[in-house]
Each structure stands twice: as C-alpha cells, then as structure tokens.
C-alpha cells in the first residue's frame, strides 16, 4: 500500500489510486 505517497505533478498515481488517495492528498496527510 502506497497510495498516499504520490510524486508531485503525477496525476497518474492519483487517477490510478483509490478515492482515499485523493482524500489523503486533500487533507495533506502523507
């Protein structure tokens, strides 16, 4: 599991990850 860890400027991970990834990024919990 490493959806929270996504490189900057890499929307691929965010799109491939789950909704939790986007939420985690939104809150800023890495």
Secondary structure, 3 states (H helix, E strand, C coil): CCCCCCCCCCHHHHHHCCHHHHHHHHHCCC
